[in-house]
């Protein structure tokens, strides 16, 4: 070993500590696997750096931060502590300078000095002050909650004692305090603060302070968390109680100083070695628990704190001291509002509003900024028999259920009680009612009493997009454009080549599925082009100088199983082909797929015939319809989902109901409400609609109509439709659809050519307005439109 080095510094600035010295194994260093030096390389001994006071008697530090979003400069803190051993208490005299006039409210913050009076309070018997635990080095986080909801946070950092034995303390403050503290007279009341050990080097403290503000009580809840370098085993009592009394504060406007004076004493409650309520003694002899997770005691937000919890309310609410529930603050009753002298304060949940003060017979307008005549209260006698509703510049009478308004009087309307059979309609009469037969099937009763219906206008028809809807008496028809023919309502149009101009046939055309066939008049035959006809003539020719009358022979030759003219030794004769259908004598086979193109999608030639093929998800049927996988395969989608049969497949789509809505008949969501549902302003009904379209639909083409009907089935013409959202589920860019209002109906039309497969989600809102301008009906439509990759 080398010689011992000099002793290091003493670990304590006062009282007993320890110091160390070391030596190196380098005389010489071990080499070639040699052993290290024998004996310790570090030596230690106790040291004394002078006598330590029992606790510091002076404190010096600084205070910075922001209160109510106003930042103040550095404020300097000085405090002197005096012990009164006869009474077992300590008195603290403290001063804060450089406090702006806008912040005299700091006089309520006794917690600014909490680390000082806890560290320096006089010890009696088994009690131990903060200095005996921390030796003047700790960090304290404090939170103050006012009964009006404001929260203020403080951070204290104690840096030990200087050479004169003065405790050095820095404080950072940030948060909010009630603005009324700047104008109200404040009277500080004594309180008790509990300190409990919660772990090695951890301590928690809390208090509930009840002060007087302008003659009214003000509750201030405080909690502190203290972290320090603790010993391995718990020292001192589990719980101590610190009493703070004799408090007063004075703010000097000239010197900008704030003086504090109060007395503190420390004692141990009767349950010295047991945890207080809200704590449980753990295996390491400390106390801890989380009431928020176990009990959920708060109505809104719960903040767990050591030994308890604190309930936090949103703005405009305050905590009830009895139930821990948030109660609305009546700003009007407590004069916390900002209304002018000519305005009236109206308290609402969580806030308030200012409206004009109106005299008798008048009431505030809907905006609240002016007054209007209230005809319903203009006199002691109401102008209506049942209920009077004031409107802008007038009023409206409303009858009780089962009555009908006639002028200003309410008469009994028996029809509202469903007195007629289901197949009859009811008409209210003076003093009674009359039941009469409803309109025939396919017709409804108009206001004039005439039975009419136009399915083509109200969008209830089942015609395809390529068809033309034509209204008829009691029904409607689906027409096809020129060159197409109809298969019936709901079925697509087929191409009718026979309707083309000019006609493809010389004489007569017959349409067949996927093609056409030309016919010729009697005495003629169809030529090889399949379109032209040729007549037969009698021919005369001679053999060996003799004139012979031959049989009828055609002018031209047909190669499609028709008679042909063959010559043998100069004699004409008629023969017929013997090939079966689907074959020709030329090469023994006919390719119908190339010759006739008989299939809508894909054609596969077979021996003597052909076979039509469909894309995946389609079935080859007489009407060529799409396969409904949802129905035929019994697809079961997940919760809050429905099966969407698309052209060539299916999808399970989410159809959730919003919060506060209930699920009705799938896929519909409705919002339960009182008699007047529309005043809430939120949609009352949410409906999911599914629509499939083929590709190839041009721009500016109507694809679906939306209509609003009352519960009695009457079309609501004062309805407006608006497109709220549009998004492509397949990621394609650009708007594909838009909506326009047409006499109370919403017509969704294409914005561009639908030339590629995609899934589009539309969100449409329908709003019905009464003649008085009130919203009587509101609904949301969620429409999924699936566009096929094929034109069918």
C-alpha positions in Angstrom: 0.0 0.0 0.0 0.9 3.6 -0.4 0.8 6.0 2.5 -2.7 7.1 3.8 -4.1 10.2 2.1 -5.5 13.2 4.0 -8.8 12.9 5.8 -11.9 14.0 3.8 -14.4 16.6 5.0 -16.8 15.9 7.9 -20.2 14.7 6.7 -22.0 17.1 9.0 -21.8 20.8 9.2 -22.5 20.7 12.9 -22.6 18.1 15.6 -21.1 14.6 15.2 -20.4 13.2 11.7 -17.9 11.0 9.9 -14.9 11.4 7.6 -12.9 9.0 5.5 -9.3 8.6 4.0 -8.0 6.0 1.5 -4.7 4.4 0.3 -3.7 2.8 -3.0 -2.2 -0.7 -3.7 0.5 0.6 -6.0 3.8 0.1 -4.1 4.3 -1.8 -6.3 1.1 -2.7 -8.2 0.4 -6.5 -8.5 1.7 -8.0 -11.7 1.8 -11.4 -13.5 -1.1 -12.7 -11.4 0.2 -11.6 -8.1 -2.1 -11.1 -5.1 -3.6 -7.7 -4.2 -2.6 -5.9 -1.0 -3.7 -7.3 2.3 -5.8 -5.1 4.6 -8.5 -2.4 4.0 -8.0 0.4 1.5 -10.5 2.8 3.3 -10.4 4.1 6.9 -13.1 6.1 8.7 -13.5 7.9 12.0 -16.0 10.2 13.8 -15.7 13.9 13.6 -17.2 17.0 15.3 -17.9 20.2 13.5 -19.1 22.2 16.5 -22.4 22.2 18.5 -25.6 22.2 16.6 -28.6 24.1 17.8 -31.7 22.0 18.7 -33.5 23.6 15.7 -32.7 26.7 13.6 -34.1 29.9 15.1 -33.9 31.9 11.9 -35.1 31.3 8.3 -34.1 33.1 5.1 -35.3 32.5 1.6 -37.1 33.6 -1.5 -40.6 33.4 -3.0 -41.4 33.5 -6.8 -44.3 32.3 -9.0 -47.6 33.2 -10.6 -51.0 33.7 -9.0 -54.2 34.1 -11.0 -52.0 34.2 -14.2 -50.1 37.3 -12.8 -46.4 36.9 -12.3 -44.7 38.8 -9.5 -41.0 39.3 -9.0 -38.8 37.8 -6.4 -40.0 38.2 -2.9 -37.6 37.8 0.0 -38.6 35.9 3.2 -37.2 36.4 6.7 -38.5 34.6 9.8 -37.5 34.6 13.5 -38.6 31.8 15.9 -38.9 32.3 19.7 -39.6 29.4 22.1 -41.9 29.6 25.1 -40.9 26.6 27.2 -43.5 27.3 29.9 -46.4 27.0 27.4 -44.5 24.4 25.2 -44.9 26.5 22.1 -43.0 28.5 19.5 -43.8 31.9 18.1 -43.0 32.8 14.5 -42.6 36.3 13.2 -42.1 36.5 9.4 -42.0 39.1 6.7 -42.3 38.9 2.9 -41.2 42.0 1.0 -41.8 43.1 -2.7 -45.4 41.9 -2.6 -47.3 43.8 -5.4 -50.5 45.6 -4.3 -52.5 43.3 -6.6 -51.5 40.3 -4.5 -52.4 41.1 -0.8 -54.4 38.0 -1.0 -51.2 36.1 -0.1 -52.1 37.0 3.5 -54.4 33.9 3.6 -51.6 31.6 2.6 -50.4 30.4 6.0 -49.1 27.3 4.2 -46.3 29.4 2.7 -44.7 29.1 6.2 -45.7 25.5 6.9 -42.2 24.1 6.4 -40.8 26.8 8.8 -43.1 26.2 11.7 -43.0 22.4 11.3 -39.2 22.4 11.2 -38.6 24.8 14.1 -41.5 24.1 16.5 -40.4 23.4 20.1 -40.1 19.7 21.0 -41.8 18.4 24.1 -41.1 14.9 25.5 -41.4 12.3 22.7 -42.5 14.8 20.0 -40.0 15.4 17.2 -40.0 18.5 15.0 -39.1 18.5 11.3 -35.5 19.4 11.9 -34.9 16.2 13.9 -36.1 14.2 10.8 -34.6 16.1 7.9 -31.7 18.0 9.4 -32.9 21.0 7.3 -32.7 19.3 3.9 -36.1 18.3 2.3 -38.6 19.0 -0.5 -42.2 19.7 0.3 -45.1 19.7 -2.3 -48.2 21.5 -1.1 -51.7 21.8 -2.6 -54.4 24.2 -1.4 -58.0 23.8 -2.5 -60.6 26.6 -1.9 -64.3 25.9 -1.4 -65.0 27.8 -4.7 -62.9 25.4 -6.7 -59.6 27.2 -7.1 -56.3 25.2 -6.6 -52.9 26.6 -5.6 -49.7 24.6 -5.6 -46.5 25.3 -3.7 -43.0 23.7 -3.8 -40.6 24.2 -0.9 -37.0 23.3 -1.2 -34.9 23.5 2.1 -31.2 23.6 1.5 -29.9 23.1 5.0 -28.3 25.6 7.4 -25.7 28.2 6.5 -22.6 28.9 8.6 -24.7 31.0 11.0 -27.3 28.2 11.6 -30.0 29.9 9.5 -32.4 27.6 7.6 -32.3 28.3 3.8 -35.6 27.9 2.1 -36.8 28.6 -1.5 -40.5 28.6 -2.5 -42.3 28.5 -5.9 -46.0 29.2 -6.0 -48.4 28.7 -9.0 -52.2 28.5 -9.4 -55.4 30.4 -8.5 -57.0 31.9 -5.5 -60.6 33.4 -5.3 -60.5 37.0 -6.7 -62.9 38.1 -4.0 -60.0 37.8 -1.5 -58.6 41.1 -2.8 -61.7 43.1 -1.6 -63.0 41.1 1.3 -61.9 41.5 4.9 -60.2 38.3 6.1 -60.0 36.9 9.6 -57.6 34.0 10.1 -58.8 31.2 12.5 -56.7 28.7 14.3 -56.4 25.1 13.0 -54.8 21.8 13.5 -52.4 20.1 11.1 -51.6 16.3 11.2 -48.2 14.8 10.2 -47.9 11.0 9.6 -45.0 8.9 8.4 -45.8 7.0 5.2 -42.5 5.5 4.4 -38.7 5.7 4.7 -38.0 9.4 4.2 -41.6 10.2 3.4 -44.2 12.2 5.4 -47.7 13.4 4.7 -49.5 16.3 6.3 -53.1 17.7 6.0 -55.4 20.3 7.5 -58.8 21.8 7.0 -58.8 25.5 7.7 -62.0 27.5 8.3 -61.4 31.2 8.0 -63.8 34.2 7.8 -64.1 36.2 4.6 -66.3 39.2 4.8 -68.3 37.7 7.6 -68.8 34.4 5.7 -66.9 31.1 6.3 -64.2 30.2 3.8 -62.9 26.6 3.8 -59.3 25.9 2.8 -58.1 22.3 2.4 -54.3 21.8 2.5 -52.2 18.7 2.1 -48.4 18.4 2.0 -46.0 15.7 0.9 -42.5 15.8 2.4 -39.5 13.9 1.0 -36.1 13.7 2.8 -33.2 11.4 3.3 -34.6 9.2 6.0 -32.9 6.5 8.1 -33.5 2.8 7.4 -35.7 2.2 10.4 -38.7 4.4 11.3 -37.8 7.1 13.8 -40.1 8.9 16.2 -43.9 8.6 16.5 -46.2 7.6 13.6 -48.6 10.5 14.0 -48.1 14.0 15.5 -50.5 17.0 15.7 -49.3 20.5 15.2 -51.6 23.3 16.5 -51.5 26.8 14.8 -53.1 29.7 16.7 -52.9 33.4 17.3 -52.6 34.2 13.6 -52.7 37.7 12.2 -51.3 39.4 9.0 -50.7 43.0 8.0 -50.0 44.3 4.5 -48.2 47.7 4.2 -49.1 49.5 1.0 -46.1 51.9 1.3 -43.3 49.3 1.9 -45.0 46.5 -0.1 -44.4 44.1 2.8 -46.6 41.4 4.3 -46.0 40.6 8.0 -47.2 37.4 9.7 -47.3 36.3 13.3 -48.6 33.1 14.7 -47.9 30.5 17.4 -47.3 26.7 16.9 -47.2 23.8 19.3 -46.5 20.1 18.8 -48.2 17.2 20.6 -49.0 13.4 20.1 -52.6 12.3 19.9 -53.9 9.4 22.1 -53.5 6.7 19.3 -49.7 7.2 19.1 -48.7 3.9 17.5 -51.8 3.4 15.3 -52.7 5.0 11.9 -55.4 7.6 11.7 -58.6 7.1 9.7 -57.9 6.5 6.0 -54.6 4.7 6.7 -53.5 1.1 7.4 -50.3 0.1 9.2 -48.2 -1.8 6.7 -45.4 -4.4 7.3 -42.7 -1.8 7.6 -44.6 0.1 10.4 -45.7 3.0 8.1 -49.2 4.1 7.0 -50.6 4.2 3.5 -53.9 3.7 1.5 -55.8 4.9 -1.7 -59.4 5.8 -0.9 -60.2 6.9 -4.5 -59.6 3.4 -5.9 -61.3 1.6 -3.1 -64.3 3.8 -2.3 -64.9 6.2 -5.2 -66.2 8.8 -2.7 -66.5 11.8 -5.0 -69.3 12.7 -7.5 -66.8 14.1 -10.1 -63.0 13.8 -9.8 -61.1 12.3 -6.9 -57.5 13.0 -6.0 -55.9 10.5 -3.7 -53.7 12.0 -1.0 -51.8 10.4 1.8 -54.3 9.6 4.5 -57.4 10.7 2.6 -58.6 12.1 -0.7 -59.8 15.4 -2.1 -62.8 15.9 -4.4 -62.4 18.3 -7.4 -65.4 20.0 -9.1 -65.6 21.5 -12.5 -65.8 25.3 -12.9 -69.0 26.7 -11.5 -69.4 24.1 -8.8 -68.3 23.8 -5.2 -67.7 20.8 -2.9 -70.3 20.0 -0.3 -68.6 19.7 3.1 -71.1 17.0 4.1 -71.5 14.7 1.1 -68.4 15.3 -1.0 -70.7 16.0 -3.9 -70.4 19.0 -6.3 -73.0 21.6 -5.9 -73.9 24.3 -8.3 -72.7 27.8 -7.3 -75.5 30.3 -7.5 -73.5 33.3 -8.8 -76.6 35.4 -8.8 -77.3 34.9 -5.1 -73.7 35.3 -4.1 -73.1 38.4 -6.3 -70.4 36.7 -8.3 -71.9 37.7 -11.6 -70.9 40.5 -14.0 -74.3 41.6 -15.1 -75.1 45.3 -15.6 -77.5 47.3 -13.4 -80.2 47.1 -16.1 -79.8 43.4 -16.5 -81.2 40.4 -14.6 -78.9 37.6 -13.5 -80.3 34.1 -14.2 -78.5 31.2 -12.5 -77.9 28.1 -14.7 -76.1 24.8 -13.9 -72.4 25.6 -13.7 -72.7 29.2 -14.8 -75.2 32.1 -15.2 -76.5 34.4 -17.9 -77.5 38.1 -18.1 -80.8 39.1 -19.6 -82.8 42.3 -19.9 -85.0 43.3 -17.0 -88.6 43.4 -18.3 -91.7 45.0 -16.7 -95.2 43.4 -16.3 -96.6 42.1 -19.6 -93.1 41.8 -21.1 -90.6 39.1 -21.2 -87.0 38.8 -22.4 -86.5 37.9 -26.1 -84.8 34.7 -27.1 -81.5 36.4 -27.3 -82.0 37.9 -23.8 -80.8 41.4 -24.9 -84.3 43.0 -25.3 -87.9 42.8 -24.1 -91.0 41.8 -26.0 -94.7 41.7 -25.2 -95.8 38.6 -23.5 -99.4 38.3 -24.7 -99.9 35.3 -22.5 -99.3 37.3 -19.3 -100.5 40.7 -20.6 -103.7 40.3 -18.6 -104.9 38.2 -15.7 -107.2 36.3 -18.2 -105.3 34.0 -20.6 -106.3 34.4 -24.3 -106.1 30.6 -24.7 -108.4 28.0 -23.2 -105.7 25.5 -22.3 -102.1 26.6 -22.7 -100.7 29.8 -24.1 -97.2 29.9 -25.8 -95.7 33.3 -26.4 -94.0 33.9 -29.8 -92.2 36.7 -31.4 -94.7 39.5 -31.8 -97.7 37.2 -31.1 -98.8 34.1 -29.2 -100.0 30.5 -30.0 -102.6 28.4 -28.2 -101.9 24.8 -27.5 -104.5 22.2 -26.5 -104.2 19.2 -24.1 -103.8 15.7 -25.7 -107.1 14.5 -27.2 -108.2 18.1 -28.1 -108.0 20.0 -31.3 -107.6 23.8 -31.6 -110.4 25.6 -33.2 -109.7 29.4 -33.2 -108.7 30.0 -29.5 -110.9 27.2 -28.2 -110.0 23.6 -27.7 -112.5 20.9 -28.9 -112.4 17.2 -28.3 -110.8 15.4 -31.2 -111.9 11.8 -30.9 -109.8 10.8 -33.9 -106.7 11.2 -31.8 -108.0 8.3 -29.7 -107.9 5.8 -32.6 -111.7 5.3 -32.5 -111.9 4.0 -36.1 -110.9 0.6 -37.4 -107.5 0.2 -38.8 -108.8 0.0 -42.4 -110.7 3.2 -42.1 -109.8 6.9 -41.7 -111.3 9.2 -39.0 -112.6 12.7 -39.6 -113.3 14.9 -36.6 -116.7 16.7 -36.7 -118.4 19.3 -34.5 -119.4 17.3 -31.5 -118.3 13.9 -32.9 -116.4 12.1 -35.6 -116.9 10.1 -38.7 -115.2 6.9 -40.0 -114.9 6.3 -43.8 -113.1 3.9 -46.0 -109.4 4.6 -46.8 -108.1 5.0 -50.3 -107.6 2.0 -52.6 -104.3 0.1 -52.6 -101.4 2.1 -54.0 -103.1 5.5 -53.2 -103.1 7.9 -50.2 -105.5 10.7 -49.2 -104.4 14.2 -50.0 -105.5 17.3 -47.9 -108.3 17.9 -50.4 -109.7 14.4 -49.8 -108.7 13.1 -53.2 -106.8 9.8 -53.3 -103.5 10.3 -55.0 -100.0 9.0 -54.9 -96.9 9.5 -57.1 -94.3 6.9 -56.3 -92.0 8.4 -58.9 -91.9 11.7 -57.0 -91.7 10.5 -53.4 -88.9 8.0 -54.1 -90.9 4.9 -53.0 -90.6 3.2 -56.4 -88.4 0.2 -57.2 -87.2 1.2 -60.6 -83.5 0.7 -61.5 -81.2 3.6 -62.2 -81.3 2.8 -65.9 -85.1 2.8 -66.0 -87.7 5.6 -66.3 -90.4 5.7 -63.6 -93.9 6.5 -65.1 -96.7 7.1 -62.6 -100.1 5.4 -63.2 -103.4 5.4 -61.4 -102.9 3.5 -58.2 -99.3 2.4 -59.1 -96.4 3.1 -61.4 -94.4 1.4 -64.2 -90.7 1.1 -65.1 -89.8 2.0 -68.7 -86.6 1.3 -70.5 -84.8 3.6 -72.9 -84.9 3.0 -76.6 -82.8 -0.1 -77.5 -83.7 -1.8 -74.2 -86.7 -3.8 -73.0 -88.1 -4.2 -69.5 -88.2 -7.5 -67.5 -90.5 -6.0 -64.9 -90.4 -3.8 -61.8 -87.1 -4.1 -59.9 -85.4 -6.0 -62.7 -82.7 -4.5 -65.0 -83.4 -3.5 -68.6 -82.1 -5.8 -71.3 -80.7 -4.6 -74.6 -83.3 -4.8 -77.4 -81.3 -4.6 -80.6 -84.5 -4.7 -82.6 -85.4 -1.2 -81.4 -82.2 0.3 -82.9 -82.4 2.7 -85.8 -81.9 1.5 -88.5 -83.2 -2.0 -87.8 -80.5 -4.6 -87.9 -82.8 -6.9 -90.0 -84.0 -6.4 -93.6 -87.5 -7.7 -92.8 -88.4 -8.6 -89.2 -86.3 -8.7 -86.0 -87.0 -10.9 -83.0 -85.2 -10.1 -79.7 -83.6 -13.1 -77.8 -81.7 -13.0 -74.5 -78.3 -11.4 -75.2 -78.9 -11.1 -79.0 -81.5 -11.0 -81.8 -82.7 -13.1 -84.7 -83.8 -11.9 -88.2 -86.9 -13.4 -89.9 -87.7 -13.4 -93.6 -91.1 -13.4 -95.3 -92.5 -16.6 -96.9 -90.8 -17.5 -100.2 -87.4 -16.1 -99.1 -84.5 -17.3 -97.2 -82.0 -15.7 -94.8 -78.6 -15.0 -96.3 -75.3 -15.8 -94.8 -74.9 -12.4 -93.1 -77.8 -13.3 -90.8 -79.6 -10.1 -91.7 -80.6 -10.1 -95.4 -83.3 -12.1 -97.2 -83.2 -13.5 -100.8 -86.1 -14.6 -103.0 -86.4 -17.9 -105.0 -86.8 -18.0 -108.9 -87.4 -20.7 -111.4 -84.4 -21.3 -113.6 -84.3 -22.9 -117.2 -81.1 -24.3 -118.7 -80.3 -26.7 -121.4 -78.4 -30.0 -121.6 -77.3 -31.5 -125.0 -79.5 -29.0 -126.9 -82.6 -29.8 -124.8 -84.3 -27.2 -122.7 -85.1 -28.6 -119.2 -87.3 -26.9 -116.5 -85.3 -27.2 -113.2 -86.6 -27.0 -109.7 -86.7 -23.7 -107.8 -83.2 -22.6 -106.9 -82.1 -19.7 -104.6 -80.3 -16.7 -105.9 -77.7 -16.8 -103.1 -76.4 -19.5 -100.9 -76.9 -19.7 -97.1 -74.3 -21.5 -94.9 -76.3 -21.7 -91.7 -78.2 -24.9 -92.2 -80.1 -23.6 -95.2 -80.5 -25.3 -98.6 -77.5 -25.0 -100.8 -77.0 -25.4 -104.6 -74.5 -28.0 -105.7 -73.5 -28.9 -109.3 -72.7 -32.5 -110.5 -72.1 -33.2 -114.2 -73.7 -29.9 -115.2 -77.0 -30.7 -113.3 -78.2 -28.6 -110.4 -79.6 -30.3 -107.3 -80.7 -29.3 -103.8 -79.0 -30.9 -100.7 -79.3 -30.2 -97.0 -76.7 -30.2 -94.3 -76.9 -33.0 -91.7 -74.8 -31.3 -88.8 -76.5 -31.0 -85.4 -77.2 -27.6 -83.7 -74.0 -26.0 -82.6 -71.9 -27.4 -85.5 -71.1 -26.5 -89.1 -69.9 -28.6 -91.9 -66.9 -26.4 -92.5 -64.8 -27.4 -89.6 -67.2 -29.5 -87.5 -67.6 -26.9 -84.7 -69.2 -23.5 -84.1 -67.9 -21.0 -81.4 -71.2 -19.4 -80.3 -69.2 -17.0 -77.9 -67.5 -15.3 -80.8 -70.4 -15.6 -83.2 -73.4 -14.4 -81.1 -71.8 -13.0 -77.8 -74.8 -14.4 -75.8 -73.5 -13.8 -72.3 -73.6 -10.7 -70.1 -70.2 -11.2 -68.4 -68.1 -14.1 -69.7 -68.8 -16.8 -72.2 -67.1 -20.3 -72.3 -67.5 -22.3 -75.5 -68.4 -26.0 -75.1 -68.9 -28.9 -77.5 -72.1 -28.1 -79.4 -73.1 -25.2 -77.1 -71.7 -22.6 -74.7 -71.8 -21.7 -71.0 -72.2 -18.2 -69.4 -70.1 -17.4 -66.4 -70.7 -14.7 -63.6 -68.1 -12.9 -61.5 -67.6 -14.0 -57.9 -70.7 -13.2 -55.7 -73.2 -13.5 -58.6 -75.4 -16.3 -59.7 -76.5 -17.2 -63.2 -80.3 -16.9 -63.0 -82.9 -15.9 -65.6 -82.9 -12.4 -64.2 -79.1 -12.4 -63.6 -79.4 -11.2 -60.0 -76.6 -10.8 -57.4 -76.2 -13.4 -54.7 -77.4 -12.2 -51.3 -74.7 -13.7 -49.1 -76.2 -12.2 -45.9 -79.5 -14.1 -46.4 -78.3 -17.3 -48.2 -75.2 -17.9 -46.1 -76.8 -16.7 -42.8 -74.0 -14.3 -42.1 -73.9 -13.3 -38.4 -72.1 -10.0 -37.8 -70.8 -8.8 -34.4 -72.4 -6.7 -31.8 -73.7 -3.3 -33.1 -73.1 -4.5 -36.7 -75.3 -5.4 -39.6 -74.6 -7.4 -42.8 -74.4 -5.3 -46.0 -75.0 -7.3 -49.2 -72.9 -5.7 -51.9 -72.8 -6.6 -55.6 -70.5 -9.6 -55.6 -69.9 -9.9 -51.8 -70.9 -8.6 -48.4 -69.5 -6.5 -45.5 -70.2 -6.3 -41.8 -70.6 -2.6 -41.0 -70.6 -0.9 -37.6 -74.0 0.6 -36.7 -73.4 1.9 -33.1 -75.9 4.1 -31.3 -74.6 7.3 -29.7 -74.6 7.9 -25.9 -78.1 8.6 -24.5 -79.7 6.9 -27.5 -81.4 3.5 -27.4 -81.5 0.9 -30.2 -84.8 0.4 -31.9 -85.6 -1.9 -34.8 -82.3 -2.6 -36.5 -80.8 -0.5 -37.9 -82.3 2.5 -36.0 -81.3 4.4 -32.9 -83.7 6.8 -31.1 -83.4 9.2 -28.2 -86.1 9.0 -25.5 -87.4 12.4 -24.6 -90.3 14.2 -23.0 -93.4 15.6 -24.9 -91.4 18.4 -26.6 -88.5 16.5 -28.1 -87.2 19.1 -30.5 -86.2 21.8 -28.1 -83.1 19.9 -27.0 -81.5 20.6 -30.4 -80.0 17.1 -30.8 -81.2 14.5 -33.4 -84.0 12.4 -32.2 -83.6 9.5 -34.7 -80.5 7.9 -36.3 -81.1 5.6 -39.2 -78.7 3.4 -41.2 -79.4 3.0 -44.9 -77.6 0.6 -47.4 -77.5 1.1 -51.1 -75.7 -0.8 -53.9 -75.0 0.7 -57.3 -73.5 -0.7 -60.5 -70.5 1.0 -62.1 -71.0 3.3 -65.1 -73.6 5.7 -63.6 -72.9 9.1 -65.1 -72.5 12.4 -63.2 -75.5 14.4 -62.1 -77.7 11.3 -61.9 -80.2 10.8 -59.1 -79.6 7.7 -57.1 -81.8 7.9 -53.9 -84.4 10.2 -52.4 -85.0 10.8 -48.7 -88.3 11.9 -47.3 -89.6 12.8 -43.8 -93.0 11.6 -42.6 -94.8 12.3 -39.4 -96.0 9.5 -37.1 -99.4 9.6 -38.9 -97.7 9.1 -42.3 -98.0 12.7 -43.6 -95.1 14.0 -45.7 -93.3 16.8 -44.0 -92.7 19.3 -46.8 -90.9 22.0 -44.7 -87.9 19.7 -44.3 -84.3 20.6 -45.3 -81.5 18.2 -45.9 -77.8 18.8 -45.5 -74.8 16.6 -46.1 -72.7 16.6 -42.9 -70.0 14.2 -43.8 -68.8 12.2 -46.8 -65.9 9.8 -46.8 -64.7 6.9 -48.9 -64.0 3.8 -46.9 -61.7 2.5 -49.6 -59.5 5.7 -49.5 -60.4 7.2 -52.9 -60.2 11.0 -53.1 -62.9 13.4 -54.3 -66.6 13.8 -53.7 -68.8 11.2 -55.4 -72.2 12.4 -54.2 -74.1 15.5 -53.1 -77.7 16.3 -52.0 -80.2 18.9 -53.0 -83.6 19.9 -51.5 -86.6 19.3 -53.8 -90.0 20.2 -52.2 -89.3 18.7 -48.8 -87.3 15.7 -50.2 -83.5 15.2 -50.2 -82.2 13.9 -53.5 -78.7 12.3 -53.5 -77.1 12.6 -56.9 -73.7 11.7 -58.4 -71.0 14.4 -58.7 -68.8 12.3 -61.1 -68.8 9.2 -63.2 -68.9 6.1 -61.0 -66.2 4.2 -62.8 -64.4 2.3 -60.1 -65.5 0.1 -57.1 -65.6 1.8 -53.7 -67.6 2.1 -50.5 -68.8 5.6 -49.6 -70.3 6.6 -46.2 -72.6 9.6 -46.1 -74.0 11.4 -43.1 -77.2 13.4 -43.9 -79.2 15.5 -41.5 -83.0 16.2 -42.0 -84.6 19.1 -40.1 -88.3 19.9 -40.2 -89.4 23.4 -39.3 -93.0 24.3 -38.3 -94.8 27.4 -39.7 -93.9 29.2 -36.5 -90.1 28.5 -37.1 -89.7 25.8 -34.4 -87.8 22.6 -35.0 -90.4 19.8 -34.9 -88.4 16.9 -36.2 -84.7 16.1 -36.7 -83.1 12.9 -37.9 -79.7 11.7 -39.0 -79.2 9.2 -41.9 -76.0 7.2 -42.1 -76.0 5.9 -45.7 -73.5 3.3 -47.0 -73.3 3.2 -50.8 -71.4 0.3 -52.4 -70.3 0.7 -56.0 -69.7 -2.5 -58.0 -66.8 -3.1 -60.3 -69.3 -4.2 -63.0 -72.1 -2.4 -64.8 -74.7 -4.8 -63.3 
